[in-house]
Amino acid sequence: MLLYNDGSKLAQSLPFGFPQDLDQGTYAITVAGTICTIYYTDTSCYTETTALPTLSLGTIQLTSFTTLAKRLSQAAHNVAEWP
């Protein structure tokens, strides 16, 4: 007999693995990363990495996990489209 547990209704409305045990309050959103540039010539290939500084994307007030997940997704989308 195969049994699959979809989890709670809250878990079903959140992205897979999203924490459900955070405390109510205000959370800061930051992003940092590294750029890897690949250079090549007729005879060689090499890479250079550049660290991106930590950028503040503001804060999010945790009032519901569904809203927090949606706002984090929107913030990530905005960073991905940043020129």
C-alpha positions as CSV (number, residue, x, y, z in Angstrom):
1,M,0.0,0.0,0.0
2,L,1.5,3.3,-1.1
3,L,0.8,6.3,1.2
4,Y,1.8,9.9,0.5
5,N,1.5,12.7,3.0
6,D,1.0,16.1,1.4
7,G,1.7,17.7,4.8
8,S,-0.4,20.5,6.4
9,K,-2.4,23.0,4.3
10,L,0.2,25.6,5.2
11,A,3.0,23.4,3.9
12,Q,1.1,22.9,0.7
13,S,0.9,26.7,0.1
14,L,4.6,27.3,0.5
15,P,7.6,26.5,-1.7
16,F,9.2,23.1,-0.9
17,G,11.4,23.3,2.2
18,F,10.2,26.8,3.2
19,P,10.6,27.1,7.0
20,Q,7.4,27.2,9.0
21,D,8.9,27.9,12.4
22,L,10.2,31.5,12.1
23,D,9.3,34.0,14.8
24,Q,6.9,36.9,14.0
25,G,8.9,40.1,13.4
26,T,10.9,42.0,10.9
27,Y,13.4,40.3,8.7
28,A,16.2,42.0,6.7
29,I,16.8,40.9,3.1
30,T,20.3,41.0,1.8
31,V,22.0,39.5,-1.3
32,A,25.7,38.9,-2.1
33,G,27.5,36.8,-4.7
34,T,30.4,36.3,-7.0
35,I,30.8,36.9,-10.7
36,C,32.9,34.5,-12.6
37,T,34.1,35.7,-16.0
38,I,35.6,33.3,-18.5
39,Y,38.2,34.6,-20.9
40,Y,39.6,32.7,-23.9
41,T,42.1,33.3,-26.6
42,D,43.4,31.2,-29.5
43,T,45.8,29.5,-27.1
44,S,44.4,29.6,-23.6
45,C,41.4,30.0,-21.4
46,Y,41.2,31.5,-17.9
47,T,38.7,32.8,-15.4
48,E,38.5,35.8,-13.0
49,T,36.2,36.1,-10.1
50,T,34.8,39.3,-8.6
51,A,33.0,39.4,-5.3
52,L,29.8,41.4,-5.2
53,P,29.3,43.5,-2.1
54,T,26.4,42.7,0.2
55,L,23.4,44.7,-0.9
56,S,20.4,45.5,1.3
57,L,17.0,44.9,-0.3
58,G,15.0,46.2,2.6
59,T,12.9,44.5,5.2
60,I,9.9,42.2,5.3
61,Q,7.5,42.0,8.2
62,L,6.5,38.4,8.9
63,T,2.8,38.3,9.5
64,S,2.1,35.1,7.5
65,F,4.4,32.5,6.0
66,T,2.5,32.7,2.6
67,T,3.0,36.4,2.4
68,L,6.7,36.1,3.4
69,A,7.3,33.5,0.8
70,K,5.6,35.6,-1.9
71,R,7.6,38.8,-1.0
72,L,10.9,36.9,-0.9
73,S,10.1,35.5,-4.3
74,Q,9.4,39.0,-5.6
75,A,12.7,40.3,-4.1
76,A,14.6,37.5,-5.8
77,H,12.9,38.3,-9.1
78,N,13.8,42.0,-8.8
79,V,17.5,41.1,-8.2
80,A,17.6,38.8,-11.1
81,E,16.3,41.5,-13.5
82,W,18.5,44.2,-12.0
83,P,20.5,45.9,-14.8
